[in-house]
Amino acid sequence: MSKLVHPHGGGGLKPLLAPVAERPADLARAKKLKQVPMTSRETSDVIMLAMGAYTPLEGFMGRADWHGVCAEMKTANGLFWPIPITLSATKELADQIKQGEEVALVDGEIGEIMATLAVAEKYAIDKDFENQNVYCTTDPKHPGVAKVNEQGPVNLAGAVRALSEGEYPTKYKDLYLRPAESRALFAEKGWSRIAAFQTRNPMHRSHEHLAKIAVEVTDGVFIHQVLGKLKAGDFPAEVRTQAIQAMIENYFVPGTVIQAGYPIEMRYAGPREALLHALIRQNFGCSHLIVGRDHAGVGDYYGPFDAQHIFETLWEGALETRPLKIDVTFFCKRCYGMATAKTCPHGKEEQINISGTKQREMLSKGEPIPPEFSRPEVVKILQAYYQSLK
């Protein structure tokens, strides 16, 4: 009997990827269907559905689910879900598609057929309503808001049958773990309390400190990095992977950390996205999600601990995976080590505050990175990457 948290929704995992033997025939049939081009975010969502990370969803949401998720973080049947998973189309294309028709979903960037969709519903949305509820702003400069505003005016809803996971299984074969695979790995290790650490950056000393706190109170840490599309200026996944592995090999006890990746595209929705990250990690088998300062935030749209506070607004049974809330971390010159506001009594003048943004700025200017900021083995890899850009 597994001691891991249950997949979201109370049932088993629901990966929507067609069996390997059936895909050639499905693909041949899909080529004859009307094609719906997807944005990078929608393509990412198809792959998340394919691997079972969005269990128990069976496809893209209809209007009632969209509205309930935006307004109350609940689908029409009462399932907790914090961010709508939707697919948009142009009015011209939507007018050509009949309710009940099957269409092919195509990666809009490379043209690959990723899935088929049985269209159960076509509907328009209030984009400002979605943005205000999910992102807490309608500012078009917010990257998540911008994505919603760029969507087509009509949403298509219905069951998805995925035919591909794109390049991820081959390009990231050592990182790409599906929920069924991570659960099997945790069970093999005898882990039942696992803390997930979400990252889209190489890990500096502050990140390392968060992960080590988690190691102390769980069986192990699942460093789970974003492989989907990121903001301009972010490190490529290959560089991040190498840097994180150098840190694990040199500064963690062997067998306490697993590094993996998943294909989500960040929405930068702050508190709501922290909840989505926890829900996804529940499907991967993690009992906790590390939530530090400004989780999944961007700019100054959210308070530093809004992503922690939102977990307290959930109702009983909404989510099994719990937040592991950790205060702002920094290097204290007086303590001569990493600390938080809860463990260090010294003033701000003694603190070296660490951030990925500041690290990228120093690297881009060729400035030395102090050991209080980042481990030398990690810095060496990141400096080599910046040198390669010249």
C-alpha positions as CSV (number, residue, x, y, z in Angstrom):
1,M,0.0,0.0,0.0
2,S,1.5,3.3,-1.1
3,K,2.2,5.9,1.7
4,L,2.4,8.7,-0.9
5,V,-0.2,11.4,-1.1
6,H,-3.1,10.5,-3.5
7,P,-3.3,11.9,-7.0
8,H,-5.5,15.0,-7.1
9,G,-9.2,14.2,-7.2
10,G,-9.0,11.1,-5.1
11,G,-8.7,8.5,-7.9
12,G,-5.7,7.2,-9.8
13,L,-3.4,9.1,-12.2
14,K,-5.1,10.1,-15.5
15,P,-2.4,10.4,-18.2
16,L,-4.1,11.3,-21.5
17,L,-1.2,10.0,-23.8
18,A,-2.5,7.4,-26.3
19,P,-0.7,4.0,-26.1
20,V,2.4,3.7,-28.3
21,A,0.9,1.1,-30.5
22,E,-2.2,3.2,-31.3
23,R,-0.4,6.5,-32.1
24,P,0.5,5.9,-35.8
25,A,-3.2,5.2,-36.7
26,D,-4.4,8.1,-34.5
27,L,-1.8,10.4,-36.1
28,A,-2.8,9.4,-39.6
29,R,-6.5,10.1,-38.8
30,A,-5.6,13.4,-37.1
31,K,-3.8,14.7,-40.3
32,K,-7.2,14.7,-42.0
33,L,-8.9,16.7,-39.3
34,K,-9.2,20.5,-39.1
35,Q,-6.1,21.8,-37.4
36,V,-6.1,24.2,-34.4
37,P,-2.7,25.9,-33.8
38,M,-1.8,26.3,-30.2
39,T,0.3,28.8,-28.3
40,S,3.4,27.6,-26.5
41,R,1.4,27.7,-23.2
42,E,-1.4,25.6,-24.7
43,T,1.1,23.1,-26.1
44,S,2.7,22.9,-22.7
45,D,-0.7,22.2,-21.2
46,V,-1.3,19.4,-23.6
47,I,1.9,17.7,-22.6
48,M,1.0,18.2,-18.9
49,L,-2.3,16.5,-19.6
50,A,-0.5,13.8,-21.6
51,M,1.8,12.8,-18.7
52,G,-0.9,12.9,-16.0
53,A,0.4,16.0,-14.3
54,Y,-3.1,17.7,-14.6
55,T,-4.9,14.7,-13.1
56,P,-7.9,14.4,-13.0
57,L,-8.6,16.8,-15.9
58,E,-9.7,15.0,-19.1
59,G,-9.1,17.9,-21.4
60,F,-9.6,21.7,-21.8
61,M,-12.1,23.4,-19.6
62,G,-15.6,24.5,-20.6
63,R,-17.2,27.8,-19.6
64,A,-18.7,26.7,-16.3
65,D,-15.3,25.2,-15.2
66,W,-13.4,28.3,-16.5
67,H,-15.7,30.7,-14.5
68,G,-15.7,28.6,-11.3
69,V,-11.9,28.3,-11.4
70,C,-11.4,32.0,-11.9
71,A,-14.0,33.1,-9.3
72,E,-13.7,30.4,-6.6
73,M,-10.9,28.1,-7.5
74,K,-13.4,25.3,-8.1
75,T,-14.6,23.5,-11.2
76,A,-18.3,23.1,-11.8
77,N,-18.3,19.8,-9.9
78,G,-16.5,21.3,-6.9
79,L,-12.9,20.1,-7.6
80,F,-10.2,22.4,-6.4
81,W,-8.4,24.0,-9.3
82,P,-6.6,27.4,-9.1
83,I,-5.9,28.4,-12.7
84,P,-8.0,27.7,-15.8
85,I,-6.6,25.3,-18.4
86,T,-8.1,26.5,-21.6
87,L,-7.6,26.4,-25.4
88,S,-8.4,29.4,-27.6
89,A,-9.0,29.9,-31.3
90,T,-9.7,32.7,-33.8
91,K,-13.3,33.4,-34.4
92,E,-12.9,32.5,-38.1
93,L,-11.5,29.0,-37.2
94,A,-14.1,28.5,-34.4
95,D,-16.9,29.3,-36.8
96,Q,-15.8,26.4,-39.0
97,I,-15.8,23.9,-36.2
98,K,-19.0,22.2,-35.1
99,Q,-19.8,21.1,-31.6
100,G,-19.1,17.4,-31.4
101,E,-16.4,17.6,-34.1
102,E,-12.9,16.2,-33.6
103,V,-10.0,18.5,-34.4
104,A,-6.2,18.2,-34.4
105,L,-4.2,20.3,-31.9
106,V,-1.0,21.6,-33.5
107,D,2.1,23.1,-31.9
108,G,1.9,26.6,-33.4
109,E,5.7,27.0,-33.4
110,I,6.9,23.8,-35.1
111,G,3.7,22.5,-36.7
112,E,3.7,19.1,-35.0
113,I,0.3,17.5,-34.3
114,M,0.2,17.0,-30.5
115,A,-3.3,15.7,-29.8
116,T,-6.9,15.5,-30.9
117,L,-9.8,17.3,-29.2
118,A,-13.4,16.2,-29.2
119,V,-15.0,19.7,-29.2
120,A,-17.8,19.7,-26.6
121,E,-18.2,23.4,-26.3
122,K,-17.3,26.8,-27.8
123,Y,-17.5,29.9,-25.7
124,A,-16.2,33.5,-25.2
125,I,-14.6,34.7,-22.0
126,D,-14.2,38.0,-20.2
127,K,-10.4,38.3,-20.2
128,D,-10.3,41.1,-17.7
129,F,-12.3,38.9,-15.3
130,E,-9.8,36.1,-15.7
131,N,-6.8,38.4,-15.3
132,Q,-8.1,40.2,-12.2
133,N,-9.1,36.9,-10.5
134,V,-6.0,34.8,-11.5
135,Y,-3.3,37.4,-11.7
136,C,-4.7,40.1,-9.3
137,T,-4.2,42.7,-12.1
138,T,-5.2,43.6,-15.6
139,D,-1.9,45.4,-16.3
140,P,-0.9,44.3,-19.8
141,K,2.7,44.5,-18.8
142,H,2.2,41.4,-16.6
143,P,3.5,38.5,-18.7
144,G,0.6,36.2,-17.7
145,V,-2.0,38.9,-18.4
146,A,-0.3,39.6,-21.8
147,K,-0.7,35.9,-22.7
148,V,-4.4,35.9,-21.8
149,N,-4.9,39.1,-23.8
150,E,-3.2,37.5,-26.8
151,Q,-5.5,34.5,-26.8
152,G,-8.1,34.1,-29.5
153,P,-11.6,35.3,-28.7
154,V,-13.2,31.8,-28.6
155,N,-12.3,28.9,-26.3
156,L,-12.7,25.3,-27.4
157,A,-13.4,22.7,-24.7
158,G,-13.5,19.0,-24.6
159,A,-11.6,15.7,-24.0
160,V,-8.0,15.5,-25.2
161,R,-6.2,12.4,-26.6
162,A,-2.5,13.3,-26.6
163,L,-0.3,11.8,-29.4
164,S,3.1,13.3,-28.5
165,E,5.1,14.8,-25.7
166,G,7.2,16.8,-28.1
167,E,11.0,16.8,-27.7
168,Y,11.0,16.5,-23.9
169,P,11.4,12.7,-23.5
170,T,14.4,12.6,-25.8
171,K,16.0,16.1,-25.3
172,Y,15.7,15.8,-21.5
173,K,15.8,12.0,-21.1
174,D,17.7,12.1,-17.8
175,L,15.4,14.7,-16.3
176,Y,11.9,14.1,-17.8
177,L,9.9,12.1,-15.2
178,R,6.2,11.5,-15.5
179,P,4.1,11.4,-12.3
180,A,3.9,7.6,-12.4
181,E,7.7,7.4,-12.7
182,S,8.4,9.8,-9.9
183,R,6.0,8.0,-7.6
184,A,7.7,4.7,-8.5
185,L,11.1,6.2,-7.7
186,F,9.9,7.6,-4.3
187,A,8.4,4.2,-3.4
188,E,11.7,2.4,-4.4
189,K,13.6,4.8,-2.1
190,G,11.1,4.2,0.7
191,W,10.2,7.9,0.7
192,S,6.7,9.0,1.8
193,R,7.4,12.6,2.9
194,I,8.9,14.5,-0.1
195,A,9.3,18.2,-0.5
196,A,9.2,19.6,-4.0
197,F,11.4,22.6,-4.9
198,Q,10.2,24.5,-7.9
199,T,12.8,26.4,-9.9
200,R,13.4,28.1,-13.2
201,N,16.9,29.3,-12.1
202,P,20.2,27.8,-11.2
203,M,20.2,27.4,-7.4
204,H,22.2,29.9,-5.4
205,R,23.0,29.8,-1.7
206,S,19.5,30.9,-0.7
207,H,17.8,28.1,-2.7
208,E,20.3,25.6,-1.3
209,H,19.4,26.7,2.2
210,L,15.7,26.2,1.5
211,A,16.3,22.7,0.2
212,K,18.5,21.8,3.1
213,I,15.8,22.9,5.6
214,A,13.4,20.6,3.7
215,V,15.8,17.7,3.9
216,E,15.9,18.0,7.7
217,V,12.1,17.5,8.0
218,T,11.3,15.1,5.1
219,D,12.7,11.9,3.5
220,G,14.1,13.8,0.6
221,V,13.8,16.8,-1.8
222,F,12.5,16.7,-5.4
223,I,14.3,19.6,-7.2
224,H,11.8,20.0,-10.0
225,Q,12.8,22.5,-12.6
226,V,10.7,24.2,-15.4
227,L,11.5,22.9,-18.8
228,G,8.8,24.9,-20.6
229,K,9.2,28.3,-22.1
230,L,10.6,31.0,-19.9
231,K,11.2,34.8,-19.9
232,A,13.9,36.3,-22.1
233,G,17.2,36.3,-20.2
234,D,16.5,33.1,-18.2
235,F,19.1,30.3,-18.2
236,P,18.5,27.5,-20.7
237,A,17.5,24.2,-19.0
238,E,20.8,22.5,-20.0
239,V,22.8,25.1,-18.1
240,R,20.5,25.1,-15.1
241,T,20.7,21.3,-14.9
242,Q,24.5,21.2,-15.0
243,A,24.7,23.9,-12.3
244,I,22.1,22.3,-10.0
245,Q,23.8,18.9,-10.4
246,A,27.2,20.5,-9.4
247,M,25.6,21.8,-6.3
248,I,23.9,18.5,-5.4
249,E,27.1,16.5,-5.9
250,N,29.2,18.9,-3.8
251,Y,26.9,20.1,-1.1
252,F,24.2,17.5,-0.4
253,V,24.4,14.1,1.3
254,P,24.1,11.5,-1.4
255,G,20.6,10.0,-1.7
256,T,18.7,13.0,-0.3
257,V,17.9,14.8,-3.5
258,I,16.4,14.0,-6.9
259,Q,16.7,16.4,-9.8
260,A,14.0,16.3,-12.4
261,G,12.1,18.5,-14.9
262,Y,8.7,19.0,-16.3
263,P,7.2,20.8,-19.3
264,I,5.1,23.5,-17.8
265,E,5.2,27.1,-19.0
266,M,5.3,29.6,-16.2
267,R,2.3,31.9,-15.9
268,Y,3.9,34.1,-13.2
269,A,0.6,34.1,-11.3
270,G,2.2,34.3,-7.9
271,P,-0.2,33.0,-5.2
272,R,-2.6,31.2,-7.6
273,E,0.4,29.6,-9.4
274,A,1.9,28.4,-6.0
275,L,-1.4,26.5,-5.5
276,L,-1.2,25.0,-9.0
277,H,2.4,24.0,-8.4
278,A,1.3,22.2,-5.2
279,L,-1.5,20.4,-7.0
280,I,0.8,19.3,-9.7
281,R,3.4,18.0,-7.1
282,Q,0.6,16.1,-5.4
283,N,0.2,14.2,-8.7
284,F,3.9,13.6,-8.8
285,G,3.7,12.1,-5.2
286,C,5.1,15.0,-3.2
287,S,3.7,15.7,0.3
288,H,5.1,19.2,0.5
289,L,6.0,22.2,-1.8
290,I,8.7,24.5,-0.6
291,V,7.2,28.1,-0.7
292,G,9.7,30.8,0.0
293,R,9.6,34.5,-0.9
294,D,7.6,35.7,-3.9
295,H,6.9,32.2,-5.2
296,A,6.1,32.3,-9.0
297,G,5.9,36.1,-8.8
298,V,7.1,38.7,-11.2
299,G,7.9,42.4,-10.6
300,D,6.0,43.9,-7.7
301,Y,2.6,42.5,-8.4
302,Y,2.5,40.3,-5.3
303,G,3.6,40.7,-1.7
304,P,6.6,38.6,-0.7
305,F,4.5,36.1,1.3
306,D,1.2,36.2,-0.6
307,A,1.9,32.8,-2.0
308,Q,2.2,31.4,1.5
309,H,-0.9,33.1,2.9
310,I,-3.2,31.8,0.1
311,F,-2.9,28.2,1.3
312,E,-4.7,29.2,4.5
313,T,-7.8,30.2,2.4
314,L,-8.3,26.6,1.1
315,W,-11.2,24.5,2.4
316,E,-10.8,21.1,4.0
317,G,-9.9,18.4,1.5
318,A,-9.0,20.9,-1.3
319,L,-5.4,19.8,-1.5
320,E,-3.3,17.1,0.2
321,T,0.1,18.5,-0.6
322,R,1.0,21.2,2.0
323,P,3.3,24.2,1.8
324,L,6.6,24.1,3.6
325,K,6.7,27.9,4.4
326,I,10.2,29.3,4.8
327,D,11.1,32.9,5.6
328,V,13.3,35.2,3.5
329,T,16.8,33.7,3.5
330,F,20.1,35.5,3.4
331,F,23.8,35.3,4.3
332,C,24.6,36.9,7.6
333,K,28.1,38.3,8.0
334,R,27.9,38.1,11.8
335,C,26.4,34.6,11.9
336,Y,28.8,33.7,9.1
337,G,26.3,31.5,7.4
338,M,22.9,31.3,5.8
339,A,20.0,32.3,8.0
340,T,16.4,33.6,8.0
341,A,14.7,36.4,9.8
342,K,13.5,33.7,12.3
343,T,17.0,32.5,13.1
344,C,19.2,35.6,12.8
345,P,19.0,38.4,15.4
346,H,21.3,40.8,13.4
347,G,20.3,43.9,11.5
348,K,20.0,44.3,7.7
349,E,23.4,45.9,7.5
350,E,24.8,42.4,8.2
351,Q,22.8,40.7,5.6
352,I,23.8,39.8,2.0
353,N,20.5,39.4,0.2
354,I,20.6,36.9,-2.6
355,S,18.5,36.8,-5.7
356,G,18.6,35.2,-9.2
357,T,18.1,38.6,-10.8
358,K,21.1,40.1,-9.0
359,Q,23.2,37.1,-9.9
360,R,22.4,37.4,-13.6
361,E,23.2,41.1,-13.4
362,M,26.7,40.4,-11.9
363,L,27.3,37.6,-14.4
364,S,26.4,39.8,-17.4
365,K,28.8,42.5,-16.2
366,G,31.6,40.0,-15.6
367,E,31.7,40.8,-11.9
368,P,33.0,38.2,-9.4
369,I,30.3,36.3,-7.5
370,P,31.2,36.0,-3.8
371,P,31.0,32.6,-2.2
372,E,28.4,33.9,0.2
373,F,26.2,34.3,-2.9
374,S,26.7,31.2,-4.9
375,R,28.9,28.1,-4.7
376,P,32.1,28.3,-6.8
377,E,31.3,25.1,-8.7
378,V,28.0,26.6,-9.8
379,V,29.5,30.0,-10.6
380,K,32.1,28.4,-12.9
381,I,29.4,26.8,-15.0
382,L,27.3,30.0,-15.2
383,Q,30.4,32.1,-16.1
384,A,31.2,29.7,-18.9
385,Y,27.7,30.1,-20.3
386,Y,27.9,33.9,-20.2
387,Q,31.3,33.7,-21.9
388,S,29.7,31.6,-24.7
389,L,27.3,34.4,-25.4
390,K,30.0,36.9,-26.3
